[in-house]
Amino acid sequence: MIVESGGQPNVMSSAGAVGLMQIMPRDGFASTFQCINGPCFAGRPSIEELKDPEFNTNFGCKMLAGLIDKKGSVRDALFAYGPSGVGYDYADKVLVIREKYIPDK
């Protein structure tokens, strides 16, 4: 959340991501993104739902947990979660912050 929104629950990115965890919604500007099988974010919550901080963090954490399971590592999950075109820079930035708050044992 520090990297994504700076802790601002109502922030919306220029790409259309919403809230604390900067999740792309099914509506608004994000609805214009098309994937092979149709709208990329059709199965996502609405902008209004994502403006609720509790809903946003719950949904974002579930997304990340699913990506960790699918990708096999936190770094690769963060790569998939973060903005496209930045390589592992986003993931590495998040991991540095994570280490500050949750140091390895």
Buried (B, 14 or more C-beta within 10 A) or exposed (E): BEBBBEEEBEBBBEEBBBBBBBBBBBBBBBBEEEEEEEBBBEEBBEBEBBBBBEBBBEBBEEBBEEBBEEBEEBBBBBBBBBEEEEEEEBBEBBBEEBEEEEEEE
